[in-house]
Amino acid sequence: MKKVVAGADAAVHDIPSGAILMLGGFGLCGIPENCIAALVRKGVNNLTCISNNAGVDGFGIGLLLKQKQVKKMISSYVGENAEFERQLLSGELEVDLVPQGTLATRCMAAGYGMPAVFLLAGVGTEVADGKETREFNGKTYLLEHAFDADYAIVKAWKGDTMGNLIFKDTARNFNPLMAMAGKITIAEVEELVQPGQLDPNHIHVPGVYVHRIFQGTDYEKRIEQRTVRKRD
């Protein structure tokens, strides 16, 4: 199966309005910049986005929020986006806040083919409202369902034409878990090479999980919060 596509627009060409998307990255680190821009150009709406956070105003998922293309966000942290806050408080945006470890584990469960997992996080809080609980060895756990995403969109440092992926440094955050979890996984990479050029010992996601891949361009790699030490 040929996995290489011409670019971001070709990669997301069949994503419809109303789709459920996983978007890799943490803050602005390792986010699929090219695919997000392509989704903005495509104009799809009523999207459900599963992502650790919602980007910032004017960048990342913030671009989709600005165009009112997102119906629901499933995230663990959303504090850097004023437009997100406005839409939430005005009732324009549905939000499901999930503990970060729970978010990661529900992605992992989807990738492993597990329908649900029992977790400690959220027991005794609003997170547990309406959810099944079960006791194991004297401790109460919550039943959390695996995510069911139509597409997973991730960004890697290097990939080959078979879909094998390597993530660099902290971009190895939610990206590998989400790459395993989507029904269709789209990967954009900074460098696309031929099979055999990646060290097998360094591959983080094997190509069996990836359906489309392309070499991205013009990465900004913005920093969400830059903190520097004052000069003496």
C-alpha angles and dihedrals in degrees: 000000000000109000103174115099129186098251148308096306091053091045094056097032095117099040103120132205110274094034123146110233134189112207119194126220140077117244100324094325115114097354120156095248097172095050093047090053089049091052089052090052091046091055098217114163144187089055124167107214122198108196138136089247141354101252119239133288108296098004139072114356085347087080091059092046091051090057092046091242096133120081097176137015122204105192146136100220129025105157101119100063120082093185090053089053092049093050092046095050092044092051094243094118131050113220132192110188111203129185108258096241090048090051091053094045093050088053090049092049090054091051092049093049093246114144095209145351136210114237138179097216114104098017109148094015137092087271088073096054111128095359128123116251131198134185123234121179092342096311128108118232134189123232107233121186123227115250118260105208126174093208137015115204117194140168123221136181097230134007138167130226090262090062100254109150138205120191122204124230114306093358082083089085120104092344100088094045093049093044088061095045110055124094085225117022121201119193127192115193137190092223126025117197139175123268112280095032094095120077104244090217091061100049112116099184121028117226094247088082097050123082103174131024136176140166110256127216142209098020112189096190092197121198114234097208120008114200120180134177117252115250116251 
